[in-house]
Amino acid sequence: MKRIAIVGAGMAGLSALGALTKQGHVVTLFDKSRGSGGRMASKKVGNASWDMGAQFIRAHDADFMNTLHQWQRLGWIGEWAASPHVINANGIHLSDDNITRYVGLSRMTALSRQLLAPANEFIPSTRIVSCQRTDSEWLLTDENDQHYGPFDSLIINTPPQQALPLLENSHLAAAINDVEMLPCWTLLLAFHERIDTPVDAAFVHDSAIAWLARNNSKPQRDAGETWVIQASHAWSKEQVNAPREDVLQTLEQAFYSALGVQANVAVEHWLHRWLYAVPANPLGDGALFDADRELAVCGDWCQHGTLEGAWLSGQQAASYF
Ligand SMILES: Cc1cc2nc3c(=O)[nH]c(=O)nc-3n(C[C@H](O)[C@H](O)[C@H](O)COP(=O)(O)OP(=O)(O)OC[C@H]3O[C@@H](n4cnc5c(N)ncnc54)[C@H](O)[C@@H]3O)c2cc1C
C-alpha cells in the first residue's frame, strides 16, 4: 500500500484514482479549481446551465467501452440521442456518423463527482506550485505556502504547461516541452423561447464556429433553451487575445448565420476562453514515468485529446505503481 498524491482531478487523474484504489493504495487528490472534472466542466448562470467543456464521451477502446457500459448501468452517464448535422457552404445536412455519444447525468461534471468517491481525500481550491522529492518521499507546496505530505508517489495530471514547473529536475520535462495545446473560445447562450431549428448539434465548417449544440437536448438537463457554441481552434488561436466583446459578437452572429435563423434575444450570455483546450500534437505514449522518483505524468496530451484519451492515460499512469 502506497500513499499517492495526484495533482489535477481531471478525467486522467480520476481514472488513475479508480485504478490505484482498486490496487489498495491510499490516494489524495488536489485541484486548483473549486471542484473536480477539469475540462469536463459545467457552468450555471441564473437558471441556465451548460456543459462548457467536453460535450460528449465516445469510445474506440474495448476497455473504455466496457467502462462506459458500467457507468451507464450505474446511472452516471446516459446516451445522447441527438443526430449531429454538418453545416457548411452547401447548407445543413445530417451527418452520416452513427456513433453512440454518452453524456454525464445530469451534467458532465456530475460524472467526475462519482469518479472522485474512492479518494481518501480531495483538496480543492489548492494550486500546487512545487513538488519536492526527498530521499524516498514527496512533499507538495501550494501557492499559500501550505505543505502537504509526505507521499510515496506522485502523479501529475495537469496540462503540459502547468506540469512543467512541477517536475523539478525530472528528465520527463524534455518530452513535455514540445506539446502544444490549442485554445477554444466557447460561448454559452440561453433563450426564453425555443430556437426553431431541427438541429440539436452540428459540426460547422467555413465559419468561426466549429461546433454548436442545444444543451437541453441532452438527457436530464434543465428544460430551458440553452446552446453551446465553440469556435474552431484555428479561429480561437488567431483571436486568442481579442477583446471579449468582439469575440462574443462574432460568435453569436456566426451562430445565427450557421443555423439560418433570425437573431434572437439571448437572456444569458457567458463567454469562456479555454487556453489549453486540446493538444495539437499529443504524445500517444499513454503516460510518462520517472521510476527513480516514483513520479508519473498523465493527461489527454500524453495519449489523445479526448476524454477517452485522458482515461487511458490515467490507467497507464496507475499501472506504474
Ligand atoms: C471546449 C472543449 C470541448 C471538448 N469536447 C470534447 C468532447 O466532446 N469529447 C471529448 O472526449 N473530449 C472533449 N474535450 C477534451 C476533453 O475535455 C479533455 O481531453 C479531457 O477533459 C482532459 O482531461 P485531463 O484529465 O487530461 O485534463 P484536465 O481536465 O485539464 O484536468 C487537469 C486538472 O488539473 C488542474 N490543475 C492544473 N494545474 C494545477 C495545479 N498547479 N495544482 C492543482 N491543480 C491543477 C486543473 O484545474 C484541472 O482540473 C473538449 C475540451 C474542451 C476544452
The ligand as an SDF file (V2000), in Angstrom:
LIG
                    3D

 53 58  0  0  0  0  0  0  0  0999 V2000
  -14.1670   23.1860  -25.2150 C   0  0  0  0  0  0  0  0  0  0  0  0
  -13.7610   21.7430  -25.1500 C   0  0  0  0  0  0  0  0  0  0  0  0
  -14.5640   20.7680  -25.7600 C   0  0  0  0  0  0  0  0  0  0  0  0
  -14.2080   19.4310  -25.6920 C   0  0  0  0  0  0  0  0  0  0  0  0
  -15.0500   18.4860  -26.2250 N   0  0  0  0  0  0  0  0  0  0  0  0
  -14.7900   17.1800  -26.0260 C   0  0  0  0  0  0  0  0  0  0  0  0
  -15.7530   16.1860  -26.3700 C   0  0  0  0  0  0  0  0  0  0  0  0
  -16.8580   16.4760  -26.8160 O   0  0  0  0  0  0  0  0  0  0  0  0
  -15.4140   14.8760  -26.1610 N   0  0  0  0  0  0  0  0  0  0  0  0
  -14.2080   14.5000  -25.6250 C   0  0  0  0  0  0  0  0  0  0  0  0
  -13.9600   13.3170  -25.4600 O   0  0  0  0  0  0  0  0  0  0  0  0
  -13.2940   15.4350  -25.2540 N   0  0  0  0  0  0  0  0  0  0  0  0
  -13.5590   16.7550  -25.4220 C   0  0  0  0  0  0  0  0  0  0  0  0
  -12.6720   17.6970  -24.9980 N   0  0  0  0  0  0  0  0  0  0  0  0
  -11.3880   17.2590  -24.4610 C   0  0  0  0  0  0  0  0  0  0  0  0
  -11.5430   16.7270  -23.0110 C   0  0  0  0  0  0  0  0  0  0  0  0
  -12.2620   17.6720  -22.2620 O   0  0  0  0  0  0  0  0  0  0  0  0
  -10.1570   16.5380  -22.4480 C   0  0  0  0  0  0  0  0  0  0  0  0
   -9.4460   15.6590  -23.2900 O   0  0  0  0  0  0  0  0  0  0  0  0
  -10.1580   15.9360  -21.0310 C   0  0  0  0  0  0  0  0  0  0  0  0
  -11.1590   16.5000  -20.2260 O   0  0  0  0  0  0  0  0  0  0  0  0
   -8.7810   16.1530  -20.4400 C   0  0  0  0  0  0  0  0  0  0  0  0
   -8.7040   15.5830  -19.1440 O   0  0  0  0  0  0  0  0  0  0  0  0
   -7.3340   15.6700  -18.3460 P   0  0  0  0  0  0  0  0  0  0  0  0
   -7.5320   14.9380  -17.0830 O   0  0  0  0  0  0  0  0  0  0  0  0
   -6.2210   15.2550  -19.2200 O   0  0  0  0  0  0  0  0  0  0  0  0
   -7.0770   17.2320  -18.0690 O   0  0  0  0  0  0  0  0  0  0  0  0
   -7.9530   18.3460  -17.3590 P   0  0  0  0  0  0  0  0  0  0  0  0
   -9.3960   18.0600  -17.4710 O   0  0  0  0  0  0  0  0  0  0  0  0
   -7.4540   19.6370  -17.8970 O   0  0  0  0  0  0  0  0  0  0  0  0
   -7.5640   18.2320  -15.8110 O   0  0  0  0  0  0  0  0  0  0  0  0
   -6.4200   18.8470  -15.2820 C   0  0  0  0  0  0  0  0  0  0  0  0
   -6.7570   19.3900  -13.9000 C   0  0  0  0  0  0  0  0  0  0  0  0
   -5.5690   19.8900  -13.3170 O   0  0  0  0  0  0  0  0  0  0  0  0
   -5.9120   21.0150  -12.5280 C   0  0  0  0  0  0  0  0  0  0  0  0
   -4.6610   21.7570  -12.3070 N   0  0  0  0  0  0  0  0  0  0  0  0
   -3.8600   22.3330  -13.2420 C   0  0  0  0  0  0  0  0  0  0  0  0
   -2.7640   22.8550  -12.6530 N   0  0  0  0  0  0  0  0  0  0  0  0
   -2.8760   22.5980  -11.3140 C   0  0  0  0  0  0  0  0  0  0  0  0
   -2.0450   22.8680  -10.1950 C   0  0  0  0  0  0  0  0  0  0  0  0
   -0.8580   23.5130  -10.3190 N   0  0  0  0  0  0  0  0  0  0  0  0
   -2.4600   22.4640   -8.9640 N   0  0  0  0  0  0  0  0  0  0  0  0
   -3.6600   21.7970   -8.8110 C   0  0  0  0  0  0  0  0  0  0  0  0
   -4.4800   21.5140   -9.8620 N   0  0  0  0  0  0  0  0  0  0  0  0
   -4.0850   21.8830  -11.0980 C   0  0  0  0  0  0  0  0  0  0  0  0
   -6.9480   21.7320  -13.3720 C   0  0  0  0  0  0  0  0  0  0  0  0
   -7.7610   22.6110  -12.5880 O   0  0  0  0  0  0  0  0  0  0  0  0
   -7.7450   20.5580  -13.9420 C   0  0  0  0  0  0  0  0  0  0  0  0
   -8.8780   20.2470  -13.1420 O   0  0  0  0  0  0  0  0  0  0  0  0
  -13.0100   19.0430  -25.0380 C   0  0  0  0  0  0  0  0  0  0  0  0
  -12.2310   20.0270  -24.4210 C   0  0  0  0  0  0  0  0  0  0  0  0
  -12.6080   21.3520  -24.4470 C   0  0  0  0  0  0  0  0  0  0  0  0
  -11.7910   22.3700  -23.7160 C   0  0  0  0  0  0  0  0  0  0  0  0
  1  2  1  0
  2  3  1  0
  2 52  2  0
  3  4  2  0
  4  5  1  0
  4 50  1  0
  5  6  2  0
  6  7  1  0
  6 13  1  0
  7  8  2  0
  7  9  1  0
  9 10  1  0
 10 11  2  0
 10 12  1  0
 12 13  2  0
 13 14  1  0
 14 15  1  0
 14 50  1  0
 15 16  1  0
 16 17  1  0
 16 18  1  0
 18 19  1  0
 18 20  1  0
 20 21  1  0
 20 22  1  0
 22 23  1  0
 23 24  1  0
 24 25  2  0
 24 26  1  0
 24 27  1  0
 27 28  1  0
 28 29  2  0
 28 30  1  0
 28 31  1  0
 31 32  1  0
 32 33  1  0
 33 34  1  0
 33 48  1  0
 34 35  1  0
 35 36  1  0
 35 46  1  0
 36 37  1  0
 36 45  1  0
 37 38  2  0
 38 39  1  0
 39 40  1  0
 39 45  2  0
 40 41  1  0
 40 42  2  0
 42 43  1  0
 43 44  2  0
 44 45  1  0
 46 47  1  0
 46 48  1  0
 48 49  1  0
 50 51  2  0
 51 52  1  0
 52 53  1  0
M  END
$$$$
